[in-house]
Amino acid sequence: MRRTRARRAAMIGTAALLLAAPCATLAQAEPTPPAPALPEDLVAAIQRDLRLSPEQYLDRAQTGQELATFADTLRGKFPTAFAGAWLDKTSTPLVGLADGPDKAAARTAVEAAGFKVKDQSRSENALRDLLGQVNSWTQQLPAPLTGQINGAKIDTVKNDIALEVQDTAVGQGLQLPNFLNFVRVAQVPGGSSDLPGLGSLGSFGSSGPTKPTDPTTDPTDPASTITLDPIKGATVEKMITLKAKVTPAAAGGTVVFEDDKNTYHEEATVGADGTATQEWYPSIAGKVTIKATFSGRDGVTGSTTTQQITVAGPPKPTTTKPKPPAANAIMGGDVYDAVDVSGGSRRCTLGFNATDASGHAAVISAGHCDANPDAAGTDDASIGHEVVDGVSGDRFGTFTNASQRPLDYAVIKIDDGVAKRFENNYVRAPGQAPVAITGTAVPVVGMPVCMSGMVTGYHCGTVEFVDIMNIPIFPSRFTVSICGLSGDSGGAVLSGTKALGITVRSNKAVEGTCDSATAPEVTATPITNILSANPGLKIRTN
């Protein structure tokens, strides 16, 4: 995996020459730093929820950021062609391109960077325009109907707009005008009222890799056979090459390799010698069945074979228990109370420690945790109090900025007397070891993420949607396939060891437990948007 990423990094450098001005020169590449170690509790969540090793998690997070950086350049250079970027179910980075005068040049740049092109019908700009049309229409609806709409989303993978409508009698009767015929309507469970901490938002379920169609059969065509070379030495997170042999041997057709755990699905072209190969990084230890399906080709029918193997567990992962800078340090993931001027309070989760424009210690959380956001930055601003053993304790700071629209976030300026307790770059789950934050990241569909909440602790999933417009509030958000509960609001969402966003809503907030949650979805505000809205605000990375 790391070798693949290194090759891609070199290719991205080459692609940069295609995207840059003619006189531009390329900077000397920095040596790749060693992979950071992760705390045991976070490793356990990664293995439980993502079925990935720590190394795979970090690799895929890094691939997502490489893709995001490249996509941002491509977006500016070829706006009429760029149609989004995402990681597919196997974490293969894809770049969508729509028809137009710049498509050929964009394709050259994408392929030079080592990414795969996916032809799409609409450019990202076209989808954003369509999303704006949906938002304008919904804002003109009467209140009873507006309340039945949970939000509109750009579905990067399907290249369309999804409108979430509550599965109620009123929601089912909602009729879209003809000019919105491009919208895909999804019925979701009726939402519950917003709660301090987390509200509710309808969810799209996630499905596993697409299964190959049954091999083509025609009684008039000669039959083919397919065999798998013996698979030996399979170990979790260790690359192994799968090789299939098709008889009669000739070029043509494809072979789909997949496992019976719904974690691996790759396609390879059959070469002139009748062989097809594909890399596989096992992610689950134990007995695994590998299936190879030949599609068939002109004059030859398809065929299938399987092989059961035992995958060895990974070496014990390298973990650390970082020592906090002080025994009483306060970190992202810790619980706090937001107390307003009238004495009312809301209990939430701290996100990321930061410094404001003056270099003063600050911490970022969710805006709706403050019951009196209009008073932020004034003498009547709400106060942050630490919580010890479930009881509200001493104050630690003042809300200087709190907002729910257009972004849901809050910045709390730390009191001078306790500032040193916040001078660290750690995020943890309550009672668990912390992870050190090393920078910021941009959400990309398919990238792996983890969340820290005061109620749920560490949970992990993948980014499902970006560019969400929730009606009538919370635009510019992204969603992740993670369960969140009331009280998790403000908590940190990270990818790899980089800050990605702040938790603001969940479709499972009122369930009380994640044990039986199906299709969970947490909504987050991108950290980069929060920083852009507050010049000089920085996430602590030391």
C-alpha positions in Angstrom: 0.0 0.0 0.0 2.8 2.4 0.9 4.7 1.6 -2.2 1.6 2.3 -4.3 1.2 5.6 -2.6 4.8 6.5 -3.1 4.5 5.8 -6.8 1.3 7.9 -7.0 3.0 10.8 -5.1 5.7 10.8 -7.8 3.1 10.7 -10.5 1.2 13.6 -8.9 4.4 15.6 -9.1 4.5 14.9 -12.9 0.8 15.8 -13.2 1.5 19.1 -11.4 3.6 20.1 -14.4 0.6 19.6 -16.7 -1.6 21.7 -14.4 0.9 24.5 -13.6 1.9 27.5 -15.7 4.6 26.9 -18.3 7.3 28.5 -16.3 6.5 26.8 -13.0 9.1 24.7 -11.3 8.5 21.8 -8.9 9.7 22.0 -5.3 12.0 19.3 -3.9 9.8 16.6 -2.3 10.1 16.3 1.4 11.0 12.9 2.8 8.0 10.9 3.9 7.8 11.0 7.8 7.3 7.8 9.7 3.7 6.8 10.3 2.4 8.0 13.6 1.5 5.4 16.2 -2.1 5.3 17.4 -3.4 4.7 20.9 -4.8 1.2 21.6 -8.4 2.3 22.1 -8.4 4.0 18.7 -6.8 1.0 17.1 -9.5 -1.2 18.6 -12.2 1.1 17.1 -10.6 1.1 13.7 -10.4 -2.7 13.6 -13.9 -3.1 15.0 -15.7 -0.6 12.7 -13.6 -0.4 9.6 -12.0 -3.9 9.7 -8.7 -2.2 8.9 -5.3 -2.4 10.4 -3.8 0.9 11.8 -1.5 1.0 8.8 -4.3 0.6 6.3 -6.3 3.3 8.1 -3.4 5.8 7.9 -2.6 4.8 4.3 -6.2 5.3 3.1 -6.6 8.6 5.0 -3.4 9.8 3.3 -4.6 8.7 -0.1 -7.8 10.6 0.5 -5.8 13.8 1.2 -3.6 13.3 -1.8 -6.8 13.0 -3.9 -8.3 16.0 -2.3 -5.3 18.2 -3.0 -5.1 17.1 -6.6 -8.9 17.5 -7.1 -8.7 21.1 -5.8 -6.1 21.9 -8.4 -8.1 20.1 -11.2 -11.3 21.9 -10.1 -9.7 25.3 -10.7 -8.0 24.3 -13.9 -10.8 22.4 -15.6 -14.1 23.6 -14.0 -16.3 22.5 -16.9 -14.9 18.9 -16.8 -14.3 18.2 -13.1 -17.1 16.0 -11.7 -15.9 15.2 -8.2 -13.4 12.8 -6.6 -13.9 9.9 -4.2 -12.5 6.6 -2.9 -14.5 3.6 -4.0 -15.3 0.6 -1.8 -11.8 -0.8 -2.2 -10.3 2.7 -1.5 -9.3 3.1 -5.2 -9.1 6.9 -5.8 -11.3 8.0 -8.7 -11.8 11.3 -10.4 -15.1 12.0 -12.3 -14.9 13.9 -15.6 -17.9 15.3 -17.6 -18.0 15.9 -21.3 -16.7 19.3 -22.5 -13.9 21.1 -24.3 -11.4 20.4 -21.4 -12.1 16.8 -20.8 -9.2 15.4 -22.8 -6.7 17.7 -21.1 -8.2 16.9 -17.7 -8.0 13.1 -18.4 -4.3 13.4 -19.3 -3.7 15.2 -16.0 -5.6 12.6 -14.0 -3.9 9.7 -15.5 -0.5 11.3 -15.2 -1.2 11.6 -11.4 -1.9 7.9 -11.2 -5.6 8.2 -10.6 -8.4 6.5 -12.5 -11.0 8.4 -14.5 -14.8 7.8 -14.1 -16.9 9.3 -16.9 -19.8 11.3 -15.5 -22.8 13.1 -17.0 -22.6 16.3 -14.9 -19.7 18.5 -13.8 -19.4 19.5 -10.2 -20.3 23.1 -11.1 -23.5 21.8 -12.8 -24.4 19.8 -9.7 -23.8 22.8 -7.4 -26.1 24.9 -9.6 -28.7 22.2 -9.4 -28.3 22.0 -5.6 -29.0 25.7 -5.5 -32.2 25.3 -7.5 -33.4 22.7 -5.0 -32.6 24.9 -2.1 -34.4 27.9 -3.6 -37.5 25.8 -4.3 -37.6 24.3 -0.8 -37.3 27.7 0.8 -40.5 28.8 -0.9 -42.6 25.9 0.4 -45.1 26.4 3.2 -43.8 25.6 6.7 -45.6 22.2 7.0 -43.8 20.9 3.8 -40.5 22.5 4.6 -40.5 20.6 7.9 -40.8 17.3 6.0 -37.5 17.9 4.1 -34.3 16.8 5.9 -31.9 18.1 3.3 -30.4 17.9 -0.2 -27.1 16.4 -1.0 -24.8 16.1 -4.0 -24.2 12.4 -4.4 -20.7 12.5 -5.9 -20.6 8.8 -6.8 -24.1 8.7 -8.5 -23.6 12.1 -10.0 -27.0 13.5 -9.0 -28.9 15.3 -6.3 -30.5 13.4 -3.5 -33.4 15.0 -1.6 -34.2 13.5 1.8 -38.0 13.6 2.5 -39.4 12.2 5.8 -41.4 9.0 5.4 -44.7 10.4 6.6 -48.0 10.9 4.9 -47.2 14.6 4.2 -43.6 13.7 3.0 -44.8 11.0 0.7 -47.3 13.4 -0.9 -44.6 16.0 -1.7 -44.6 16.7 -5.5 -41.6 18.1 -7.2 -42.1 20.5 -10.1 -41.0 19.4 -13.6 -37.9 21.6 -13.6 -36.5 19.5 -10.7 -36.8 16.2 -12.6 -33.1 15.6 -12.0 -33.6 15.1 -8.3 -33.6 11.7 -6.7 -36.1 11.6 -3.8 -35.2 9.3 -0.8 -37.7 8.5 1.9 -36.1 8.5 5.4 -37.6 7.9 8.8 -39.5 10.8 10.3 -37.1 13.0 12.2 -37.3 13.7 15.9 -36.8 17.2 17.4 -33.4 18.7 17.7 -31.7 18.0 21.1 -28.9 19.8 22.9 -25.9 17.9 21.6 -27.3 16.1 18.5 -30.5 16.3 16.5 -31.7 13.9 13.8 -31.1 13.6 10.1 -32.3 11.0 7.6 -29.8 8.4 6.5 -28.8 6.6 3.4 -27.6 3.1 4.1 -24.3 1.9 2.8 -23.9 -1.3 0.9 -21.0 -3.5 0.3 -19.1 -3.9 -3.0 -21.1 -4.6 -6.1 -21.3 -8.2 -6.9 -20.3 -9.4 -10.4 -23.0 -10.6 -12.6 -23.1 -14.3 -13.2 -20.7 -15.4 -15.9 -22.2 -15.4 -19.4 -23.3 -18.8 -20.7 -24.4 -19.9 -24.1 -24.8 -23.5 -25.0 -23.3 -22.9 -28.4 -20.0 -21.5 -27.1 -17.1 -23.6 -25.8 -16.8 -23.7 -22.1 -13.9 -22.0 -20.2 -12.3 -23.0 -16.9 -10.6 -20.8 -14.4 -8.2 -21.8 -11.7 -6.5 -19.9 -8.9 -2.9 -20.3 -8.1 -2.4 -21.6 -4.5 -2.7 -18.7 -2.1 0.0 -19.1 0.5 1.1 -16.9 3.5 -1.9 -14.7 3.6 -1.6 -12.3 6.6 -3.7 -9.3 7.6 -2.4 -6.0 6.1 0.3 -7.8 4.1 0.0 -7.6 0.3 -0.4 -10.8 -1.6 -0.8 -11.3 -5.4 -3.8 -13.3 -6.6 -3.4 -15.0 -9.9 -6.1 -16.7 -12.0 -5.6 -18.8 -15.1 -8.3 -19.0 -17.8 -8.4 -21.8 -20.3 -8.5 -21.6 -23.3 -5.8 -19.0 -23.0 -6.2 -15.8 -25.0 -6.6 -12.1 -24.3 -10.0 -10.8 -23.6 -12.6 -10.6 -20.8 -12.1 -9.8 -17.2 -11.7 -11.6 -13.9 -13.4 -10.3 -10.7 -11.6 -11.3 -7.5 -13.6 -11.0 -4.3 -13.8 -12.4 -0.8 -16.8 -13.8 1.1 -16.5 -11.1 3.8 -17.7 -8.3 1.6 -14.4 -6.4 2.1 -12.6 -7.0 -1.2 -13.8 -6.6 -4.9 -11.3 -6.0 -7.7 -11.4 -6.5 -11.5 -8.4 -7.4 -13.7 -8.1 -7.8 -17.5 -7.2 -11.2 -18.9 -3.9 -11.1 -20.7 -2.8 -12.9 -23.9 -1.5 -15.9 -21.8 -4.9 -16.3 -20.2 -3.8 -14.9 -16.8 -5.2 -12.1 -14.6 -3.5 -10.8 -11.5 -4.6 -8.4 -8.7 -3.1 -7.2 -5.4 -5.0 -8.1 -2.2 -4.4 -6.8 1.3 -6.4 -9.1 3.6 -8.2 -7.2 6.3 -9.8 -10.0 8.4 -8.1 -12.9 10.0 -9.5 -16.4 9.9 -11.0 -18.6 7.2 -11.7 -16.6 4.0 -13.0 -17.8 0.6 -11.6 -16.1 -2.4 -13.8 -16.2 -5.5 -12.6 -15.6 -9.1 -15.2 -15.0 -11.8 -14.3 -14.9 -15.5 -16.7 -12.8 -17.5 -16.3 -14.7 -20.7 -15.4 -13.3 -24.1 -16.5 -13.7 -27.7 -17.0 -17.4 -28.4 -16.1 -18.5 -24.9 -18.4 -18.8 -21.9 -17.6 -17.5 -18.4 -16.6 -19.6 -15.4 -16.0 -19.4 -11.6 -13.7 -20.9 -9.1 -13.1 -20.5 -5.3 -10.4 -21.2 -2.9 -10.6 -21.2 0.9 -7.6 -20.1 2.9 -6.7 -19.1 6.4 -5.5 -15.6 6.9 -3.1 -15.1 9.8 -3.7 -12.2 12.2 -1.5 -9.1 11.9 1.5 -8.5 14.1 0.6 -6.7 17.3 0.2 -3.1 16.2 2.6 -0.5 17.5 0.7 1.7 20.0 1.5 4.5 22.3 0.0 6.0 25.3 1.0 9.7 24.8 1.7 11.5 28.1 -0.3 14.6 28.3 1.6 17.9 29.0 0.0 18.1 32.4 -1.9 15.7 34.6 -4.9 18.0 34.5 -4.7 18.6 30.7 -8.0 19.3 28.9 -8.3 17.8 25.4 -10.6 17.3 22.5 -13.2 14.7 23.4 -13.6 15.9 27.0 -17.1 16.7 28.2 -18.1 20.2 29.2 -21.1 22.3 30.1 -22.1 25.5 28.1 -23.8 27.7 30.8 -25.7 30.8 29.5 -26.3 34.1 31.3 -29.7 32.8 32.7 -28.0 29.7 34.3 -29.3 27.2 31.7 -26.7 24.7 30.5 -26.1 22.2 27.7 -23.6 19.4 28.0 -21.5 18.7 24.9 -18.1 17.5 23.7 -14.9 19.6 23.1 -13.5 19.3 19.6 -10.0 20.5 18.9 -7.7 22.7 20.9 -6.6 25.8 19.0 -5.1 29.3 19.1 -7.0 32.4 18.1 -5.7 35.3 15.9 -3.9 36.8 18.9 -2.2 33.5 19.8 -4.4 32.9 22.8 -5.5 29.4 23.8 -9.0 28.4 22.4 -11.1 25.3 21.8 -13.6 24.6 19.0 -16.9 22.9 19.6 -20.5 23.0 18.1 -22.4 26.3 17.9 -25.7 24.8 18.9 -24.2 23.8 22.3 -24.5 27.5 23.2 -28.2 28.3 24.0 -27.5 32.0 23.6 -25.3 32.3 20.5 -26.2 35.9 19.8 -24.4 37.0 23.0 -21.1 35.4 22.1 -18.3 37.8 22.4 -20.2 40.2 24.7 -20.5 40.5 28.5 -23.5 38.2 28.4 -21.6 35.4 26.6 -22.1 31.8 27.7 -19.3 30.2 29.8 -17.6 26.9 29.3 -17.3 24.7 32.5 -15.4 21.5 32.8 -17.2 18.4 34.0 -15.7 16.2 36.6 -17.2 12.9 37.6 -20.4 13.9 35.9 -20.7 17.2 37.8 -20.3 20.7 36.4 -17.2 22.2 37.8 -14.9 25.3 37.3 -15.2 27.6 34.4 -12.5 27.5 31.8 -13.5 30.0 29.1 -15.9 32.3 27.3 -17.8 31.8 24.0 -16.4 34.4 21.6 -18.1 33.1 18.5 -21.1 30.7 18.3 -23.1 30.1 15.1 -25.6 27.6 13.7 -25.8 29.2 10.2 -24.3 29.2 7.7 -21.8 27.0 9.8 -22.5 25.2 13.1 -19.5 25.8 15.3 -18.3 27.6 18.4 -15.0 29.1 19.5 -14.3 29.3 23.2 -11.5 31.6 24.4 -9.7 30.0 27.3 -9.3 31.9 30.6 -5.7 32.9 31.3 -5.6 31.0 34.6 -6.2 27.6 32.9 -4.7 28.3 29.4 -1.8 25.9 30.0 -4.2 23.0 30.4 -5.4 23.5 26.8 -1.9 23.9 25.3 -1.8 20.5 23.7 -2.8 18.9 20.4 -4.6 15.8 21.8 -8.0 14.3 21.2 -9.3 11.4 23.3 -12.4 9.5 24.2 -13.4 9.8 27.9 -11.1 7.7 30.0 -9.1 6.5 27.0 -5.6 7.3 25.6 -5.3 10.3 23.3 -4.2 10.7 19.7 -2.0 13.6 18.6 -3.5 15.8 15.9 -0.9 16.6 13.2 -2.8 19.0 10.8 -6.1 19.5 9.0 -7.8 17.5 6.3 -10.6 18.0 3.7 -13.5 15.5 3.5 -13.5 13.2 0.5 -16.2 10.6 -0.1 -15.0 7.2 0.8 -12.2 8.3 3.1 -11.9 6.6 6.5 -12.7 8.7 9.6 -13.0 8.3 13.3 -15.0 10.4 15.8 -14.6 11.1 19.5 -17.7 11.7 21.6 -18.4 12.0 25.3 -21.1 9.4 25.1 -20.0 7.0 22.3 -16.2 7.3 22.7 -14.2 6.3 19.7 -16.2 5.2 16.6 -15.1 4.9 13.0 -16.7 4.9 9.5 -16.3 6.5 6.1 -17.3 9.8 4.5 -20.6 9.3 2.7 -21.6 12.8 1.4 -20.0 16.2 1.0 -21.7 19.4 -0.1 -24.9 19.0 1.8 -27.6 21.6 2.0 -29.9 21.0 5.0 -33.1 22.9 4.8 -33.3 25.5 6.2 -30.0 25.4 8.1 -26.5 23.9 8.2 -25.2 24.1 4.6 -21.6 23.2 3.7 -21.5 20.0 5.7 -20.5 16.4 5.3 -21.8 13.1 6.6 -20.0 10.0 7.9 -21.3 6.5 8.6 -20.8 6.6 12.4 -23.3 6.4 15.2 -23.6 9.5 17.4 -25.7 10.1 20.5 -27.1 13.1 22.3 -24.1 14.8 24.0 -21.6 14.0 21.3 -22.0 17.3 19.6 -18.9 19.4 19.2 -16.7 16.2 19.2 -13.8 15.8 16.9 -14.0 14.0 13.6 -10.5 13.0 12.2 -9.1 11.2 9.3 -5.7 9.6 10.0 -4.3 12.0 12.6 -5.7 15.1 11.0 -8.6 17.3 12.1 -11.5 16.9 9.7 -14.6 18.4 11.3 -16.9 19.0 14.3 -19.9 16.7 15.0 -23.2 18.6 14.8 -26.1 16.1 14.2 -27.0 12.4 14.1 -29.9 10.3 12.9 -29.5 8.1 16.0 -29.3 10.8 18.6 -32.4 9.8 20.6 -31.9 6.1 20.5 -29.7 6.0 23.6 -27.4 3.3 22.4 -25.4 2.4 19.3 -25.6 -1.3 19.9 -28.5 -1.9 17.5 -28.2 1.2 15.3 -28.6 0.5 11.6 -27.4 2.8 8.9 -26.0 5.4 11.4 -25.1 8.8 10.1 -23.3 11.7 11.8 -23.2 15.2 10.2 -20.2 17.4 10.7 -19.0 20.9 9.9 -15.7 20.9 8.0 -12.8 22.2 10.1 -11.3 24.0 7.1 -14.6 26.0 6.7 -14.5 27.0 10.4 -10.8 28.2 10.1 -11.6 30.1 6.9 -14.5 31.9 8.7 -12.2 32.9 11.5 -8.9 34.4 10.1 -6.0 33.6 12.4 -7.7 30.7 14.2 -5.4 27.6 14.1 -5.7 24.0 15.2 -2.9 23.1 17.6 -0.5 20.6 16.2 2.0 20.6 19.0 
